[in-house]
Amino acid sequence: MPPCKACYVCFKTERCVQRDDMQDVLEKVAVCDVMVLASPTYFLTMSGQMKIFIDRLLPKWQNLDGKDAYVIVTGHDGKRGLKRTAEDMVAILENLGDRVKQIIWGEHVWQKGEVLGSLVPFCTSGGSGFGRSLDKLPDSAPGANILEGLHVSGSSVDGASEEIASWIDGLNLA
């Protein structure tokens, strides 16, 4: 995803001048009930990809308030090293007018594959839910504790905020 050009045409049109998949993402983000921002911590801040994603929300930023939000941060430090990234992401969501319900910490993670304590499947779809994808999880994440997942059908997404919040709370991840 290319970065925002800061041309501000979107202030008038609510559409980005860049022709890529972000317009479809913006439309979905604008109507969702729950936002989850997840990022590894690189040099005491969120990943460049996450920052670009947040910047590219600009065309719809005035229409993104009132959502329940969750922040997930990972990194090689403990919470002390992840705190700045989490605080930045929380501040962005709160500035949009969203309610941050929980921060989920992925502490002491350095290399790909080190988050093996628990795996939590989640998906939204208009079709068969997880399909057969859960069958491959044990091979993809050997040793992981695969927790109960949640599938929300596409037609139910608009009213799923309480169900998702209850499911996340029940996982006792914090």
C-alpha positions in Angstrom: 0.0 0.0 0.0 1.6 3.3 -1.0 1.7 6.1 1.6 -0.7 9.0 1.8 0.3 11.9 -0.6 -1.1 14.5 1.8 -2.8 16.2 -1.2 -6.0 16.6 0.9 -8.3 16.1 -2.1 -10.1 13.6 0.1 -11.3 16.4 2.4 -13.7 17.4 -0.4 -14.4 14.0 -2.0 -14.1 11.5 0.9 -12.1 9.4 -1.6 -8.4 9.0 -2.0 -6.9 10.0 -5.4 -4.8 6.9 -5.3 -6.4 4.0 -7.2 -5.7 0.9 -5.1 -7.6 -1.4 -2.7 -7.7 1.2 0.1 -11.1 2.6 -1.1 -12.7 -0.8 -0.5 -11.0 -1.0 2.9 -12.2 2.5 3.8 -15.8 1.6 3.0 -15.6 -1.5 5.2 -13.9 0.4 8.1 -16.5 3.2 8.0 -19.4 0.7 8.6 -17.7 -1.7 11.0 -18.6 -1.8 14.7 -15.2 -2.9 16.0 -11.7 -1.9 15.0 -8.7 -3.9 15.8 -5.3 -2.4 15.2 -2.4 -4.8 15.6 1.3 -4.1 15.0 4.7 -5.3 16.0 6.9 -2.7 17.7 9.9 -1.5 15.6 12.3 1.0 17.2 9.8 1.9 19.9 6.9 2.6 17.5 4.3 0.8 15.3 5.3 -0.7 12.0 5.6 1.5 8.9 2.8 -0.5 7.3 0.5 0.3 10.3 1.4 4.0 10.1 0.6 4.0 6.4 -2.7 2.3 7.0 -3.6 4.9 9.6 -2.6 7.8 7.4 -4.7 6.3 4.6 -7.8 6.5 6.8 -7.8 10.2 6.1 -10.7 10.3 3.6 -13.0 8.8 6.2 -11.5 10.0 9.5 -14.6 12.1 10.4 -16.8 9.0 10.0 -14.9 6.5 12.1 -16.1 7.4 15.6 -18.2 5.4 18.0 -16.5 2.1 17.4 -15.3 -0.4 20.0 -11.6 -0.8 19.5 -8.8 -3.2 20.5 -5.1 -2.7 20.2 -2.6 -5.6 19.8 1.1 -4.8 20.1 4.0 -7.3 20.0 7.8 -6.8 20.5 10.9 -8.2 22.1 10.6 -6.0 25.2 8.2 -6.4 28.0 5.2 -4.0 28.4 7.6 -1.2 29.2 9.1 -1.4 25.7 5.7 -1.8 24.0 3.9 0.9 26.0 4.7 3.8 23.7 3.4 1.9 20.6 0.2 1.0 22.5 -0.3 4.6 23.7 0.2 6.0 20.2 -2.4 3.5 18.8 -4.8 4.2 21.6 -4.4 8.0 21.1 -5.2 7.7 17.4 -8.3 5.6 18.0 -9.5 7.9 20.8 -8.8 10.9 18.5 -11.1 9.3 16.0 -13.8 9.1 18.7 -13.5 5.3 19.3 -13.6 3.5 22.7 -10.5 1.3 23.3 -11.8 -1.7 25.2 -8.5 -3.6 25.7 -4.8 -3.7 24.9 -3.4 -7.1 24.2 0.3 -7.4 24.8 2.6 -9.8 22.9 5.7 -9.5 25.1 9.2 -10.9 24.4 8.6 -11.7 20.8 11.6 -11.2 18.5 11.4 -13.7 15.6 8.6 -14.9 13.4 6.8 -17.9 15.0 7.6 -16.9 18.6 3.9 -16.1 19.4 3.0 -19.6 20.0 1.4 -19.4 23.4 -2.1 -19.1 22.0 -3.6 -18.8 18.6 -7.1 -17.2 18.4 -8.9 -17.7 15.1 -11.3 -15.0 14.0 -13.0 -14.3 10.7 -15.9 -12.6 9.0 -17.2 -14.0 5.8 -20.3 -14.3 3.7 -19.7 -18.0 3.1 -18.6 -21.0 5.0 -16.9 -19.5 8.0 -13.5 -21.0 8.7 -14.0 -23.6 6.1 -11.1 -26.1 6.3 -8.5 -23.5 7.3 -8.6 -24.5 11.0 -7.5 -28.0 10.0 -4.1 -26.6 9.0 -3.5 -24.5 12.1 -1.7 -27.2 14.1 0.8 -27.7 11.3 1.3 -23.9 10.8 1.9 -23.2 14.5 3.3 -26.3 16.1 3.0 -26.2 19.9 0.4 -23.4 19.9 -2.6 -23.5 22.2 -5.4 -23.0 19.7 -8.2 -21.3 21.5 -11.9 -21.2 20.6 -12.4 -19.0 17.5 -15.2 -16.8 16.4 -16.8 -16.6 13.0 -19.2 -13.7 12.3 -21.1 -14.0 9.1 -21.1 -11.0 6.8 -24.8 -10.3 7.3 -24.3 -10.2 11.1 -21.2 -8.0 11.2 -23.1 -4.7 11.8 -24.6 -5.9 15.1 -21.7 -8.1 16.3 -19.9 -5.7 18.6 -21.3 -7.1 21.8 -20.7 -10.7 20.7 -17.1 -9.9 19.7 -16.4 -8.0 23.0 -17.8 -10.9 25.0 -15.8 -13.4 23.1 -12.5 -11.4 23.6 -13.2 -10.9 27.3 -13.9 -14.6 27.7 -10.5 -15.5 26.2 -8.7 -13.9 29.2 -5.8 -12.7 27.1 -4.8 -9.6 29.0 
